Amino acid sequence: MESPRDILKRHGLRPKHSWGQNFLGDEEALQDIADALALREGEPVVELGPGLGHLTRFLAATGARVTAVERDRDMIAVLEKEAIPGVKVVAGNAADVDFAQVAGVPEVAVAGNLPYHLSSSILFQVLAQRTHVTRAVFTLQKEVVERLAAEPGNRDYGLLTVLLGLHFQAEQVLTLEAWRFHPPPKVDSAVLRLTRLAAPRAPITDDARFTRLVKSAFAHRRKTLLNSLKSDSELASPEQLVAALATAGVDGTRRAETLSPEEFAAIERALGPVTK
């Protein structure tokens, strides 16, 4: 396979540093990423930020129907000239695209080598579109993957770990050293696999309130859980919070990073009906 450097040179292009463009051309790594998605022949998959089409080729080689969403017009021109069989190229921003809609199907798998500065936005999109996303495999900054795959009690454990963890199984499946990319980023990367659960780990009363609860809990990591939650006066009154923690069986002197998604869900349910 032609290297990213050679493809860029052939098309008279350079990586756009401001766009976070670091191209992965390592064939072994690309095959491992495609394998992690375990695509079936004919299955629809949306690739976010295909760039020069290196991963795109490996996804298409599985027989899957690939919709490649790219916002860089130079990269779109490259992909159209390369004309990879089984691939539909769509101009769009990965941070706000409707995955299923762009592929024209009810459910999709999603993949991508994501720019570091867009990682959180895209992960929140996966969360919001979870009923349409069966699974996702993303190349991200290594420390982000470690955070998302962390267990309760780990200092890396945080907001997105809990929010995604309620609906997905998160796994780190591969580490990618910086030298594998062109140009090499300043830090190593890793590959995250998100597999949607058949049902959430625990029921919740209101999705927006659950998100607000978890955000409040992690807003002041050095504070106890109860004191962190009290900082959001619109979430509930101090008395309601104390009662909800007691009902959920959660000690308010614990720190947010020690709670499982199920425990956060129990607190949210214990807050009672949502008043609109």
HELIX and SHEET records of a PDB file:
HELIX    1   1 PRO A    4  ARG A   10  1                                   7    
HELIX    2   2 HIS A   17  TRP A   19  5                                   3    
HELIX    3   3 GLU A   27  LEU A   37  1                                  11    
HELIX    4   4 HIS A   54  ALA A   60  1                                   7    
HELIX    5   5 ARG A   73  GLU A   82  1                                  10    
HELIX    6   6 PHE A   99  ALA A  103  1                                   5    
HELIX    7   7 TYR A  116  LEU A  118  5                                   3    
HELIX    8   8 SER A  119  ALA A  128  1                                  10    
HELIX    9   9 ARG A  130  HIS A  132  5                                   3    
HELIX   10  10 LYS A  142  LEU A  148  1                                   7    
HELIX   11  11 LEU A  159  GLY A  165  1                                   7    
HELIX   12  12 ALA A  178  ARG A  180  5                                   3    
HELIX   13  13 ASP A  207  ALA A  219  1                                  13    
HELIX   14  14 LEU A  225  LYS A  230  1                                   6    
HELIX   15  15 PRO A  238  ALA A  248  1                                  11    
HELIX   16  16 ALA A  256  THR A  258  5                                   3    
HELIX   17  17 PRO A  261  ALA A  270  1                                  10    
SHEET    1   A 2 PHE A  23  LEU A  24  0                                        
SHEET    2   A 2 PHE A 181  HIS A 182 -1                                        
SHEET    1   B 7 VAL A  87  ALA A  91  0                                        
SHEET    2   B 7 ARG A  65  GLU A  70  1                                        
SHEET    3   B 7 PRO A  44  LEU A  48  1                                        
SHEET    4   B 7 VAL A 108  ASN A 113  1                                        
SHEET    5   B 7 VAL A 133  GLN A 141  1                                        
SHEET    6   B 7 SER A 189  ARG A 196 -1                                        
SHEET    7   B 7 PHE A 168  LEU A 176 -1                                        
END                                                                             
